């Protein structure tokens, strides 16, 4: 099975992260395929809305850092793929709905929050877990989170790596909807159909205007994150953090 499932029905393009055994951690192939699919929407006349979700019980656990060689495999190219995904979602001319059916962590959280509507199941959660392995937020999350919930809460999420439940995320203004698990699929389908039937030119203009007003510094944020993360990826702390993650133990950071 491919890492990314795609389908189109009634004007809705559904993209499903499909690595449920790894909580839909982002492989290189998944990231590239996702960005390409969203980028293609501007040249298609059969897509009026996009839904992004995850297979199984997770939306996405973020970058795949499993395996003993993770600190060698994860490099600036992974950052570029993450940034490409976020840029594609933000600049997509049709509405993008993130159907967050479980944990959305790391770059998975970034992609979800880049969407225009974020519908979270009651069992979902949002987590900026970067500091747990000695990294900083990326994928635009340093801006996307702060733009939604403010500096204090954004720093709490980023520095303490504390997950937000779906209800807490809604109360903080991070997501647009919270839905009971039992009615989650129905609600997502109803909203997607409503978006697909809406005025495409007005939707495109609305996205552009609101994103300009709230996410104007996105390119600067992506570049700052790329620069900072590139430096951090060379440190012993990150190597230790990734080893500790694989070995399921608490890392010992030495500031090196």
C-alpha positions as CSV (number, residue, x, y, z in Angstrom):
1,X,0.0,0.0,0.0
2,X,1.2,3.5,-0.7
3,X,2.2,5.8,2.1
4,X,-0.4,8.3,0.9
5,X,-3.9,7.3,-0.2
6,X,-5.8,9.6,-2.6
7,X,-9.4,9.7,-3.7
8,X,-11.7,12.3,-5.4
9,X,-15.5,12.2,-5.0
10,X,-18.0,15.0,-5.5
11,X,-15.3,17.7,-5.8
12,X,-13.5,16.6,-2.6
13,X,-9.9,15.4,-2.8
14,X,-9.1,13.2,0.2
15,X,-5.5,12.7,1.2
16,X,-4.9,10.0,3.9
17,X,-1.5,9.5,5.6
18,X,-1.2,5.8,5.4
19,X,1.4,4.4,7.8
20,X,-0.9,3.4,10.7
21,X,1.6,1.0,12.2
22,X,3.9,4.0,12.8
23,X,1.2,6.4,13.7
24,X,1.5,7.8,10.2
25,X,5.0,9.1,10.7
26,X,6.1,11.0,7.6
27,X,8.3,9.1,5.2
28,X,10.2,10.9,2.5
29,X,7.7,9.4,-0.1
30,X,4.7,10.5,1.9
31,X,5.9,14.0,2.3
32,X,6.7,14.5,-1.3
33,X,3.6,12.8,-2.6
34,X,1.4,14.9,-0.3
35,X,3.0,18.2,-1.4
36,X,2.7,17.2,-5.1
37,X,-1.0,16.3,-4.7
38,X,-1.9,19.6,-3.0
39,X,0.2,21.6,-5.5
40,X,-1.7,20.0,-8.4
41,X,-5.0,21.3,-7.2
42,X,-4.5,24.7,-8.9
43,X,-4.5,23.0,-12.3
44,X,-7.5,20.8,-11.7
45,X,-11.2,21.5,-12.3
46,X,-12.5,18.4,-10.4
47,X,-11.4,19.5,-7.0
48,X,-13.2,22.2,-5.0
49,X,-12.0,21.2,-1.5
50,X,-9.3,19.1,0.1
51,X,-9.6,16.9,3.2
52,X,-6.4,15.7,4.9
53,X,-6.6,12.9,7.5
54,X,-4.7,9.8,8.8
55,X,-5.3,6.1,8.7
56,X,-5.9,4.2,11.9
57,X,-5.9,6.0,15.2
58,X,-3.5,8.9,14.4
59,X,-3.4,11.9,12.2
60,X,0.5,11.9,12.0
61,X,3.2,11.5,14.6
62,X,5.4,13.8,12.6
63,X,8.8,13.1,11.0
64,X,9.9,9.4,11.0
65,X,12.8,9.3,13.4
66,X,12.6,5.6,14.1
67,X,15.7,3.4,13.7
68,X,19.2,3.6,15.1
69,X,20.5,5.8,12.2
70,X,17.7,8.4,12.5
71,X,20.1,11.2,13.4
72,X,22.0,10.5,10.2
73,X,18.9,10.2,7.9
74,X,17.1,13.3,9.3
75,X,18.7,16.3,7.7
76,X,17.9,19.6,5.9
77,X,16.1,17.8,3.1
78,X,13.5,16.7,5.6
79,X,13.0,20.3,6.6
80,X,12.6,21.3,3.0
81,X,9.9,18.6,2.5
82,X,8.1,19.8,5.6
83,X,8.2,23.4,4.4
84,X,6.9,22.3,1.0
85,X,3.9,20.6,2.5
86,X,3.0,23.6,4.6
87,X,3.4,26.1,1.7
88,X,1.3,23.9,-0.5
89,X,-1.6,23.8,2.1
90,X,-1.5,27.6,2.8
91,X,-1.3,28.5,-0.9
92,X,-3.8,26.0,-2.1
93,X,-6.6,27.9,-3.9
94,X,-9.4,25.7,-2.5
95,X,-10.3,25.3,1.1
96,X,-8.2,22.6,3.0
97,X,-9.8,20.8,5.9
98,X,-7.7,18.8,8.3
99,X,-9.7,16.0,9.8
100,X,-7.5,15.3,12.9
101,X,-8.6,11.8,14.1
102,X,-5.9,11.2,16.7
103,X,-2.5,12.6,17.7
104,X,-1.0,15.4,15.5
105,X,2.6,15.8,16.5
106,X,5.6,17.6,15.1
107,X,5.3,18.3,11.4
108,X,2.0,16.5,11.5
109,X,0.8,19.2,13.8
110,X,2.2,21.9,11.5
111,X,0.4,20.5,8.5
112,X,-2.9,20.2,10.4
113,X,-2.7,23.8,11.6
114,X,-1.8,25.1,8.1
115,X,-5.3,24.0,7.0
116,X,-8.2,26.4,6.7
117,X,-10.5,24.4,9.0
118,X,-9.2,22.0,11.6
119,X,-11.8,19.4,12.7
120,X,-10.6,17.4,15.7
121,X,-12.1,14.3,17.1
122,X,-12.7,14.4,20.9
123,X,-9.8,11.9,21.3
124,X,-7.3,13.9,19.2
125,X,-4.4,15.8,20.6
126,X,-1.8,18.3,19.4
127,X,1.8,18.2,20.3
128,X,5.0,20.1,19.5
129,X,7.4,17.4,20.6
130,X,10.6,18.8,19.0
131,X,12.3,19.7,22.3
132,X,12.1,16.1,23.5
133,X,14.8,15.3,21.0
134,X,16.7,18.6,21.2
135,X,15.1,20.3,18.2
136,X,13.0,23.5,17.7
137,X,9.6,23.7,16.1
138,X,9.6,23.6,12.3
139,X,7.1,23.4,9.4
140,X,6.0,26.9,10.2
141,X,4.7,25.9,13.6
142,X,6.6,28.7,15.4
143,X,4.2,31.0,13.6
144,X,1.1,28.9,13.0
145,X,0.7,28.1,16.7
146,X,1.5,31.6,18.0
147,X,-0.8,33.2,15.4
148,X,-3.7,31.1,16.8
149,X,-3.2,31.0,20.5
150,X,-0.6,33.7,21.4
151,X,3.0,33.7,22.5
152,X,2.6,32.4,26.1
153,X,0.6,29.3,25.1
154,X,2.8,28.7,22.0
155,X,6.0,28.8,24.2
156,X,4.4,26.4,26.7
157,X,3.6,23.9,23.9
158,X,7.1,24.3,22.4
159,X,9.3,24.4,25.5
160,X,7.5,21.9,27.7
161,X,6.2,19.6,24.8
162,X,2.9,19.3,26.5
163,X,0.1,17.9,24.4
164,X,-3.2,19.8,24.1
165,X,-6.3,17.8,24.1
166,X,-8.9,18.5,21.4
167,X,-11.1,20.4,23.8
168,X,-8.2,22.5,25.1
169,X,-7.1,23.2,21.6
170,X,-10.5,24.4,20.7
171,X,-10.8,26.6,23.8
172,X,-7.4,28.1,23.0
173,X,-8.4,28.9,19.4
174,X,-6.1,26.4,17.8
175,X,-8.8,24.4,15.9
176,X,-12.1,25.3,14.4
177,X,-14.2,22.3,15.5
178,X,-14.2,19.5,18.1
179,X,-16.5,16.6,17.4
180,X,-17.4,13.4,19.3
181,X,-15.6,10.4,17.8
182,X,-19.0,8.8,17.0
183,X,-20.0,11.7,14.7
184,X,-16.6,12.7,13.5
185,X,-16.7,11.1,10.0
186,X,-20.2,12.5,9.3
187,X,-19.2,16.0,10.4
188,X,-16.1,16.0,8.2
189,X,-18.1,14.8,5.2
190,X,-20.8,17.4,5.8
191,X,-18.3,20.2,6.0
192,X,-16.3,19.0,3.0
193,X,-19.5,18.9,0.9
194,X,-20.4,22.4,2.0
195,X,-17.0,23.7,1.1
196,X,-17.0,21.9,-2.3
197,X,-20.4,23.4,-3.1
198,X,-19.4,26.9,-2.0
199,X,-18.2,29.9,-4.2
200,X,-14.7,28.9,-5.3
201,X,-13.6,32.4,-6.3
202,X,-14.8,33.9,-3.1
203,X,-13.1,31.1,-1.1
204,X,-9.8,31.6,-2.8
205,X,-9.9,35.4,-2.2
206,X,-10.9,34.9,1.4
207,X,-8.1,32.5,2.0
208,X,-5.6,34.9,0.5
209,X,-6.8,37.9,2.5
210,X,-7.0,36.2,5.9
211,X,-3.7,34.4,5.4
212,X,-2.0,37.7,4.4
213,X,-3.4,39.3,7.6
214,X,-2.4,36.5,9.9
215,X,0.4,34.5,8.3
216,X,2.2,37.2,6.4
217,X,5.6,36.4,8.0
218,X,5.3,32.7,7.2
219,X,8.2,32.7,4.7
220,X,10.4,34.4,7.3
221,X,9.4,31.9,9.9
222,X,10.1,29.0,7.6
223,X,13.6,30.4,6.9
224,X,14.3,31.0,10.6
225,X,13.2,27.5,11.5
226,X,15.3,26.0,8.6
227,X,18.4,27.9,9.7
228,X,18.0,27.1,13.4
229,X,17.1,23.5,12.8
230,X,20.1,23.0,10.5
231,X,22.4,24.1,13.3
232,X,20.7,22.0,15.9
233,X,20.8,18.9,13.7
234,X,24.6,19.0,13.9
235,X,24.7,18.9,17.7
236,X,25.3,16.0,20.1
237,X,22.1,16.8,21.9
238,X,20.0,15.9,18.9
239,X,21.9,12.7,18.3
240,X,21.3,11.8,22.0
241,X,17.7,12.8,21.7
242,X,17.1,10.6,18.8
243,X,18.9,7.6,20.3
244,X,16.9,8.0,23.5
245,X,13.7,8.1,21.5
246,X,14.7,4.8,19.8
247,X,15.8,3.3,23.1
248,X,12.7,4.5,24.9
249,X,14.5,6.3,27.6
250,X,14.9,9.9,28.9
251,X,17.6,11.8,27.0
252,X,20.5,13.5,28.8
253,X,21.1,16.9,27.2
254,X,24.5,18.5,27.7
255,X,24.2,21.6,25.5
256,X,26.7,20.3,23.1
